[in-house]
Amino acid sequence: MATLRLGPLLRYVDGSSATVWVEADRPRTAEVRCADGARGTARTFQVAGHHYALVPVTGLTPGTSTEYEVLLDGAPVWPPPDARPPGLPPSVIRTPDEDGVVRIVFGSCRWAAPPADEKDPAGPDALDTLAARLAADPAGERPDVLVLLGDQVYADETSDATRRWLATRRDLRKPPGSQVADYEEYTRLYHESWLDPQVRWLLSTVPSCMIFDDHDVVDDWNTSAAWLADMRATGWWRERLLSGLMSYWVHQHLGNLSPDELAADPLYAAVRRTPDGTDVLRAFAAQADVDPASVRWSYRRDFGRVRLLMVDSRAARVLDEERRAMLHAAGAAWLREQMPTGPDPCDHLLIGTSLPWLLPPMVHDAETWNALLCRGGRGARWARLGEKLRRAADLEHWAAFPESFAALAELIAEAGTGPGAPATVAVLSGDVHHAYIAEPSWPDRGPDARVVQLTCSPVHNSVPLSMRLGFRFGWSAPARALGRCLARHARAPRPPVRWRKTGGPWFGNQFMTLTLRGRSARLRLEQARAERGEGRGTALRTIVETDLA
């Protein structure tokens, strides 16, 4: 009997085509059949004993919604042939109108939810709760795309159930202990996260874009050259990194690409034309480790007149202290090339980067101070201290790459200025386990577009009290003064922009929704809350709703 092991995930969707990702139990032909007659097929490819397919569906009609089913070797496997999960309607592919409204839900940092009969230490899962709301009202407002900004899985913070499973494979007293070690263990994380019934249905019916952050590999991944040297000296790091990149390519990256991009991708073609693509994919990951500029994880998506640029702010780093940059030269050039140009390029520009560009001013100054110390600006002793502080306090956001911070400010100003400027330029980020809105200002005439930093996390994770207090303090006037003192000590130049918080900080399991209609933009932040009363479940509560343009 054919079995669907994981999925389906609805990934790319435009007016006439879509891609659906699945994992099968063995080599199969995967087929997607839509109720309106559109369909697509693909043969599975194999990686490390697992069998995957990304099925391109063509012949869709713009502005329509159609139910679909998945078959393996002609046998129906989705919806589940025995019974659809209770309360969950059929999965659909909904294509956008060319001039319609675009709704984008975004967030990051999601621990897999525990089984329903276990207490959830992180509180209600925002994705589970969103799925419940959509399922209860299939004809109601729904996202056009779900943008997941990193930490889709936690390779270094595994659940109790996963630790028990790991212990059946190897001795957890040896490194990397209860963290994942290889590709097979990564697949366990994706199964644990994406087989959650509500999340599985949500990902089957709402298109998604994804990018990794550090926990998809390990906490503070690529913090510094010294950090990387220490990791490479361990006996377990190489297998962990290669497995992390391989599993990310299979589970997340492929679905970010359009059917045309997939058809032109030489690695995808090479993996598919071999009986077992493991060695081909492993060689690719090894090359990406040695030469990060040889691969581009960043990508572009256009939703009508809305452009999303998803930027890799982890693997594309230059870590040499003298040339330290968030993006290597090829990555920076790609980002510049994708910026909208011309007299009427787009109504809204979104830049997705897992790490916030604008942080609380004290945190920004502390990271810049630390980066200049580590570069040797105050001598070798301060440089050694700076490296210790960098790792202990996670000082590795855009502010820790001062030249890259300034370059992004310049690029945003250019993209937001002129007669064809978009109405808004929004930097979408996560990582820091709270949400806020910040707005920059330039010392001279700023861009014509309204520019905002929209930070939102976690979707489902814990937020310790120390983090709440620290980030609240980080926005205060005394903290700003302390940050300026640190900047003066490192002889840091003033940043090219100033900024202020215009919303937040908000703490909880949450996501933001951008509703873009023509040149107007509206933002809503919602949190998952447990309803009072036994057995009443969870609900989404609107915390703030505001117009951006």
Beta strands, then each sheet from edge to edge (+ up, - down):
strand 1: 4-13
strand 2: 17-24
strand 3: 29-34
strand 4: 39-43
strand 5: 45-47
strand 6: 50-58
strand 7: 65-72
strand 8: 75-78
strand 9: 92-94
strand 10: 102-107
strand 11: 145-148
strand 12: 208-210
strand 13: 299-303
strand 14: 306-311
strand 15: 348-353
strand 16: 424-429
strand 17: 435-441
strand 18: 450-455
strand 19: 498-506
strand 20: 510-517
strand 21: 520-530
strand 22: 538-547
sheet 1: 1+ 2- 6+ 5-
sheet 2: 4+ 3- 7+ 8-
sheet 3: 4+ 3- 7+ 9-
sheet 4: 12+ 11+ 10+ 20- 21+ 22-
sheet 5: 13+ 14- 15- 16- 18- 17+ 19-
end
